[in-house]
Each structure stands twice: as structure tokens, then as C-alpha cells.
Amino acid sequence: FKVCACAAVSVTASSNGPIFAGSTLNLTSGNATGGVEPYTYNWTGPNGFSAIDNPNPSIPNATPAMSGVYTVIAVDANGCQDTSTVTVVVNPLVDLSLRKTVDNATPAVGSSVIFTVKTFNAAGFSPATGIVVADQLPSGFTYVSHTASVGNYVAGTGLWAIPSLAAG
């Protein structure tokens, strides 16, 4: 009987990550070395992702759900193989805006005014998390009180922490 030994095959998985949602995720195998050509490359990843005999697959319009560990197996002509993984992060894409209004733009000295600060996340984007808005009172005004409809405002620092904000 005959015994054959495999030459060491080596493959290195990489990606263009981290990327933002909506971008194209590019996975690369770095061209396997060792062993006997030709090589085949089979990828697997989150949510059932699979790319058969493709050394460098691309995934258009990536979403945060596509974040995770991707694995490539390179197999040479003799069936010898190597495995490599890459962890991919697809960050959510948000579009935040802020609007600050005042109920009286020309108040008399000593009168009260109400500033209203609203934060928005545009429709069609990912939910935003961990938002911190910095808003100090303009010079010449004295803090009296506040009401935060969401999150927590700290008057001494002027920081308003918003845990999450849906799109739209």
C-alpha cells in the first residue's frame, strides 16, 4: 500500500472591514501557498453565507447582521487543506441631526425662555445607539430646569445621553 503526505497548505483570510451598512464586504483568501495547484476556496459565514470555489467573494449592501466570523478552507489538487478565519464588523449607518429652538429670541433681561432641543435619525438608516449630545446654555443665561422626553440630561455638563433612537 502507498502513503502520501500532504505538503503544508497555507491560507490567510482577510476583509476590507470594518465597514458601514450598505457598503460592499470584500473577503480575500490571500492566495494559498504550499501544496499543489490548483486550489479551491470555500467560504462560510454568518446567516448561512457560503461561497463555493471563490477565493475572494464580495457581498454587496452588507448589513450589521452580516457581522461575525467568516471561514475559508483552501484545498489543493491533492486534497490537502488549510483553514483561516476573519472576524468582520458591519457598523450601522445613521444620519443624525439636531434642531434647537427658543420660544423667545429677544427676551427682556430677567425673563424666562424655553430652549427645545430635538435629535432625529433620518428614515432609511439603522437605529442609532449610545448618542451623546453636548449643549451648553448660551452665555448670559441661567439654568432653571429641564424635561428630557428620552434619555438623561445633566445640566452641569450640558450632556444629554440618548440610549437609542430609531430611524425615521
Short mmCIF file of the C-alpha atoms (twelve columns), coordinates in Angstrom:
data_MODEL
# 
_entry.id   MODEL 
# 
loop_
_atom_site.group_PDB 
_atom_site.id 
_atom_site.type_symbol 
_atom_site.label_atom_id 
_atom_site.label_alt_id 
_atom_site.label_comp_id 
_atom_site.label_asym_id 
_atom_site.label_seq_id 
_atom_site.Cartn_x 
_atom_site.Cartn_y 
_atom_site.Cartn_z 
_atom_site.pdbx_PDB_model_num 
ATOM 1   C CA . PHE A 1   0.000   0.000  0.000  1 
ATOM 2   C CA . LYS A 2   1.075   3.603  -0.634 1 
ATOM 3   C CA . VAL A 3   1.060   6.511  1.850  1 
ATOM 4   C CA . CYS A 4   1.078   10.083 0.576  1 
ATOM 5   C CA . ALA A 5   1.848   13.088 2.741  1 
ATOM 6   C CA . CYS A 6   0.360   16.483 2.129  1 
ATOM 7   C CA . ALA A 7   2.602   19.459 1.599  1 
ATOM 8   C CA . ALA A 8   1.675   22.229 4.011  1 
ATOM 9   C CA . VAL A 9   -1.054  24.388 2.519  1 
ATOM 10  C CA . SER A 10  -1.389  27.870 3.978  1 
ATOM 11  C CA . VAL A 11  -4.216  30.374 3.513  1 
ATOM 12  C CA . THR A 12  -4.934  33.683 5.265  1 
ATOM 13  C CA . ALA A 13  -8.437  35.129 5.406  1 
ATOM 14  C CA . SER A 14  -8.908  38.901 5.498  1 
ATOM 15  C CA . SER A 15  -11.540 41.512 4.689  1 
ATOM 16  C CA . ASN A 16  -11.972 45.210 3.991  1 
ATOM 17  C CA . GLY A 17  -13.750 45.607 7.352  1 
ATOM 18  C CA . PRO A 18  -14.825 47.207 9.439  1 
ATOM 19  C CA . ILE A 19  -17.320 48.703 7.010  1 
ATOM 20  C CA . PHE A 20  -20.623 50.566 7.237  1 
ATOM 21  C CA . ALA A 21  -24.005 49.104 6.389  1 
ATOM 22  C CA . GLY A 22  -24.787 49.424 2.680  1 
ATOM 23  C CA . SER A 23  -21.126 49.010 1.679  1 
ATOM 24  C CA . THR A 24  -19.699 46.009 -0.155 1 
ATOM 25  C CA . LEU A 25  -17.962 43.465 2.069  1 
ATOM 26  C CA . ASN A 26  -14.883 42.031 0.331  1 
ATOM 27  C CA . LEU A 27  -13.418 38.780 1.646  1 
ATOM 28  C CA . THR A 28  -9.944  37.743 0.494  1 
ATOM 29  C CA . SER A 29  -8.045  34.495 0.857  1 
ATOM 30  C CA . GLY A 30  -4.579  35.914 0.237  1 
ATOM 31  C CA . ASN A 31  -3.738  33.238 -2.379 1 
ATOM 32  C CA . ALA A 32  -2.903  29.892 -0.803 1 
ATOM 33  C CA . THR A 33  0.709   28.728 -0.750 1 
ATOM 34  C CA . GLY A 34  2.327   25.319 -0.401 1 
ATOM 35  C CA . GLY A 35  0.673   22.212 -1.727 1 
ATOM 36  C CA . VAL A 36  -0.097  21.572 -5.373 1 
ATOM 37  C CA . GLU A 37  -2.063  23.954 -7.597 1 
ATOM 38  C CA . PRO A 38  -4.848  24.453 -8.471 1 
ATOM 39  C CA . TYR A 39  -6.567  25.397 -5.217 1 
ATOM 40  C CA . THR A 40  -10.253 25.647 -4.459 1 
ATOM 41  C CA . TYR A 41  -11.568 28.106 -1.868 1 
ATOM 42  C CA . ASN A 42  -14.791 27.571 0.044  1 
ATOM 43  C CA . TRP A 43  -16.150 30.247 2.369  1 
ATOM 44  C CA . THR A 44  -18.801 30.081 5.082  1 
ATOM 45  C CA . GLY A 45  -20.093 32.778 7.407  1 
ATOM 46  C CA . PRO A 46  -22.990 34.224 9.386  1 
ATOM 47  C CA . ASN A 47  -26.606 33.688 8.340  1 
ATOM 48  C CA . GLY A 48  -25.771 30.722 6.108  1 
ATOM 49  C CA . PHE A 49  -23.321 32.614 3.886  1 
ATOM 50  C CA . SER A 50  -21.486 30.295 1.506  1 
ATOM 51  C CA . ALA A 51  -19.184 30.888 -1.471 1 
ATOM 52  C CA . ILE A 52  -18.000 27.741 -3.233 1 
ATOM 53  C CA . ASP A 53  -14.757 27.751 -5.250 1 
ATOM 54  C CA . ASN A 54  -14.362 31.523 -4.896 1 
ATOM 55  C CA . PRO A 55  -11.108 32.874 -3.439 1 
ATOM 56  C CA . ASN A 56  -12.343 36.456 -2.993 1 
ATOM 57  C CA . PRO A 57  -16.132 36.754 -2.649 1 
ATOM 58  C CA . SER A 58  -17.906 40.093 -2.335 1 
ATOM 59  C CA . ILE A 59  -21.197 40.749 -0.563 1 
ATOM 60  C CA . PRO A 60  -22.961 43.935 -1.748 1 
ATOM 61  C CA . ASN A 61  -25.206 46.002 0.544  1 
ATOM 62  C CA . ALA A 62  -23.864 44.486 3.767  1 
ATOM 63  C CA . THR A 63  -25.970 44.793 6.920  1 
ATOM 64  C CA . PRO A 64  -24.946 44.659 10.602 1 
ATOM 65  C CA . ALA A 65  -26.473 41.149 10.727 1 
ATOM 66  C CA . MET A 66  -23.623 40.051 8.442  1 
ATOM 67  C CA . SER A 67  -21.076 40.781 11.184 1 
ATOM 68  C CA . GLY A 68  -19.289 37.728 12.551 1 
ATOM 69  C CA . VAL A 69  -16.676 35.105 11.782 1 
ATOM 70  C CA . TYR A 70  -16.057 34.089 8.164  1 
ATOM 71  C CA . THR A 71  -14.074 30.919 7.428  1 
ATOM 72  C CA . VAL A 72  -12.200 29.980 4.263  1 
ATOM 73  C CA . ILE A 73  -10.919 26.497 3.506  1 
ATOM 74  C CA . ALA A 74  -8.274  26.243 0.781  1 
ATOM 75  C CA . VAL A 75  -7.885  22.783 -0.760 1 
ATOM 76  C CA . ASP A 76  -5.049  21.880 -3.141 1 
ATOM 77  C CA . ALA A 77  -5.093  19.403 -6.043 1 
ATOM 78  C CA . ASN A 78  -4.157  16.527 -3.673 1 
ATOM 79  C CA . GLY A 79  -6.953  17.292 -1.213 1 
ATOM 80  C CA . CYS A 80  -4.618  18.861 1.341  1 
ATOM 81  C CA . GLN A 81  -6.150  21.843 3.058  1 
ATOM 82  C CA . ASP A 82  -5.814  24.764 5.445  1 
ATOM 83  C CA . THR A 83  -8.449  26.838 7.213  1 
ATOM 84  C CA . SER A 84  -8.372  30.513 8.206  1 
ATOM 85  C CA . THR A 85  -10.928 32.850 9.755  1 
ATOM 86  C CA . VAL A 86  -11.570 36.582 9.806  1 
ATOM 87  C CA . THR A 87  -13.935 38.485 12.062 1 
ATOM 88  C CA . VAL A 88  -15.977 41.073 10.184 1 
ATOM 89  C CA . VAL A 89  -17.774 44.079 11.650 1 
ATOM 90  C CA . VAL A 90  -20.522 45.826 9.680  1 
ATOM 91  C CA . ASN A 91  -21.334 49.027 11.550 1 
ATOM 92  C CA . PRO A 92  -24.812 50.512 11.363 1 
ATOM 93  C CA . LEU A 93  -25.162 53.663 9.286  1 
ATOM 94  C CA . VAL A 94  -27.020 56.506 10.967 1 
ATOM 95  C CA . ASP A 95  -27.888 60.040 9.895  1 
ATOM 96  C CA . LEU A 96  -28.365 62.165 12.984 1 
ATOM 97  C CA . SER A 97  -29.461 65.775 13.012 1 
ATOM 98  C CA . LEU A 98  -30.235 68.202 15.790 1 
ATOM 99  C CA . ARG A 99  -32.644 71.109 15.964 1 
ATOM 100 C CA . LYS A 100 -32.543 73.702 18.740 1 
ATOM 101 C CA . THR A 101 -35.263 76.333 19.016 1 
ATOM 102 C CA . VAL A 102 -36.086 79.059 21.515 1 
ATOM 103 C CA . ASP A 103 -39.570 80.321 22.347 1 
ATOM 104 C CA . ASN A 104 -38.397 83.954 22.598 1 
ATOM 105 C CA . ALA A 105 -35.361 85.018 20.577 1 
ATOM 106 C CA . THR A 106 -35.266 88.537 22.117 1 
ATOM 107 C CA . PRO A 107 -36.175 88.164 25.800 1 
ATOM 108 C CA . ALA A 108 -36.150 91.002 28.287 1 
ATOM 109 C CA . VAL A 109 -33.450 90.785 30.954 1 
ATOM 110 C CA . GLY A 110 -34.657 88.552 33.798 1 
ATOM 111 C CA . SER A 111 -37.430 86.872 31.811 1 
ATOM 112 C CA . SER A 112 -37.619 83.127 31.202 1 
ATOM 113 C CA . VAL A 113 -37.088 81.431 27.871 1 
ATOM 114 C CA . ILE A 114 -37.518 77.829 26.835 1 
ATOM 115 C CA . PHE A 115 -34.925 76.132 24.642 1 
ATOM 116 C CA . THR A 116 -36.114 72.981 22.897 1 
ATOM 117 C CA . VAL A 117 -33.519 70.528 21.605 1 
ATOM 118 C CA . LYS A 118 -34.623 67.651 19.367 1 
ATOM 119 C CA . THR A 119 -32.468 64.921 17.847 1 
ATOM 120 C CA . PHE A 120 -33.505 62.979 14.742 1 
ATOM 121 C CA . ASN A 121 -32.273 59.898 12.867 1 
ATOM 122 C CA . ALA A 122 -33.275 60.033 9.192  1 
ATOM 123 C CA . ALA A 123 -35.570 57.416 7.660  1 
ATOM 124 C CA . GLY A 124 -33.894 54.533 5.867  1 
ATOM 125 C CA . PHE A 125 -30.917 54.332 8.232  1 
ATOM 126 C CA . SER A 126 -30.047 51.967 11.091 1 
ATOM 127 C CA . PRO A 127 -31.188 52.641 14.642 1 
ATOM 128 C CA . ALA A 128 -28.648 54.803 16.491 1 
ATOM 129 C CA . THR A 129 -27.337 53.836 19.930 1 
ATOM 130 C CA . GLY A 130 -25.134 55.450 22.539 1 
ATOM 131 C CA . ILE A 131 -25.825 59.024 21.410 1 
ATOM 132 C CA . VAL A 132 -24.401 61.899 23.440 1 
ATOM 133 C CA . VAL A 133 -25.438 65.469 22.637 1 
ATOM 134 C CA . ALA A 134 -23.404 68.331 24.118 1 
ATOM 135 C CA . ASP A 135 -25.440 71.513 24.545 1 
ATOM 136 C CA . GLN A 136 -24.383 74.240 26.953 1 
ATOM 137 C CA . LEU A 137 -26.613 77.215 27.637 1 
ATOM 138 C CA . PRO A 138 -25.620 80.328 25.682 1 
ATOM 139 C CA . SER A 139 -23.691 82.995 27.567 1 
ATOM 140 C CA . GLY A 140 -25.892 85.210 29.733 1 
ATOM 141 C CA . PHE A 141 -28.492 82.545 30.543 1 
ATOM 142 C CA . THR A 142 -29.006 80.762 33.857 1 
ATOM 143 C CA . TYR A 143 -30.206 77.167 34.035 1 
ATOM 144 C CA . VAL A 144 -33.583 76.704 35.780 1 
ATOM 145 C CA . SER A 145 -34.901 73.223 34.863 1 
ATOM 146 C CA . HIS A 146 -35.314 70.699 32.087 1 
ATOM 147 C CA . THR A 147 -37.561 67.904 30.902 1 
ATOM 148 C CA . ALA A 148 -35.988 65.120 28.830 1 
ATOM 149 C CA . SER A 149 -38.563 63.088 26.904 1 
ATOM 150 C CA . VAL A 150 -35.905 60.440 26.256 1 
ATOM 151 C CA . GLY A 151 -32.533 59.758 27.802 1 
ATOM 152 C CA . ASN A 152 -30.828 61.729 30.543 1 
ATOM 153 C CA . TYR A 153 -29.666 65.357 30.569 1 
ATOM 154 C CA . VAL A 154 -27.017 66.511 33.056 1 
ATOM 155 C CA . ALA A 155 -27.293 70.281 33.463 1 
ATOM 156 C CA . GLY A 156 -23.815 70.713 34.982 1 
ATOM 157 C CA . THR A 157 -22.095 69.231 31.921 1 
ATOM 158 C CA . GLY A 158 -24.655 70.056 29.252 1 
ATOM 159 C CA . LEU A 159 -24.550 66.404 28.123 1 
ATOM 160 C CA . TRP A 160 -27.713 64.655 27.017 1 
ATOM 161 C CA . ALA A 161 -27.330 60.860 26.779 1 
ATOM 162 C CA . ILE A 162 -29.808 59.124 24.466 1 
ATOM 163 C CA . PRO A 163 -29.629 55.319 24.721 1 
ATOM 164 C CA . SER A 164 -31.223 54.630 21.322 1 
ATOM 165 C CA . LEU A 165 -33.036 56.421 18.523 1 
ATOM 166 C CA . ALA A 166 -34.968 54.657 15.779 1 
ATOM 167 C CA . ALA A 167 -34.707 55.792 12.180 1 
ATOM 168 C CA . GLY A 168 -37.487 57.930 10.794 1 
# 
